[in-house]
Amino acid sequence: MVDFNINNYVWVKLTKRGWAILEGRHDTLKSTFPSVGDFISPKEDSEGWSKWQLWVLMSTFDGFVGMGMQEPFETTIKIDVIQ
């Protein structure tokens, strides 16, 4: 077993559904607060992996992950283990 803090990082591959959720959240925020800047997408590496603090990932996609739901990111993730 390995201890893992939710402030540590994981890597995920967003799906089309994940991108749509991110853009929709931004559009909603911008409609409420027009001064919000343009959508800034998560940076992906050459293989499509993006880096997230685990708590941010959970917060961002809360309510969009579950059995039978169209997943916002692929179900295999990479965990950064800080030693």
N, C-alpha and C positions, 0 to 999 in steps of 0.2 A: 504494500500500500504506500502511496505517496501523498503527503499533504499538499493541498493546492488551495491557494487563496483566491477568492473571486476577484481580487484586484489584479491578478496575474493575467497573462494573455493567452488567447486561443486563436487559431487560424481556421477560417471557414471559407467555403466556396458558395457565394450567394447564387441563388437561382433567379430566374426571371421574376418569380413571385416576390422574392426578397428585394430586388431592385424596385419593383412597383410599390412595395410597402414603404421603402425609404423615400422615394419620390413623393408618394402620397402624403406621408407625414410632413415633409418639407412644404408641400403646397398648402396643407392645412395651416401650418404655422405661419406661412407667408400671408395667407388670407386674413389671419387675425392680426398679425404684426407686419405691415407692408415694408417696414425698413429692414426686414430680414434679407440677407444677401442671397445670391444664387445658390442652387443646390451644389454641394461639394460631395462628390462620391468617394467612398472609401478607396484607398489605394490598393490595387491588386498587384501581386507579383506576376511573373511571366506565365505561371500556371493557373492563375485565377484565384489564388488564395488571398484573403484580406485578414488583417490582424485586428483583434478586438479585445478589450478587457472583458472578462467573462460577464461581469455585472452589467456592462453596457450592452453586450449582445442580448442578455436575458431581458433587460429593460426595453430595448428597442423592438424586440420581436415578441414581447409578452402578448399572449392571446392569439398568436399566429402559429404556434407550435403545438402539435398534439396529434393523437391517433386519428388517421383518416383525413387530416388537413393537408393542403398543398404546402409543403415545407418552404420556408424562406431561404434556407441554406441546405446544402447536402448533409446527410446524416453522419458522415465521417468528418471528424474535426481533428486538428493537430493541437496538442497542448504544449505550451512553452513551460518547461520545468526549470525554474531558476535555482541554481545551486550555489 
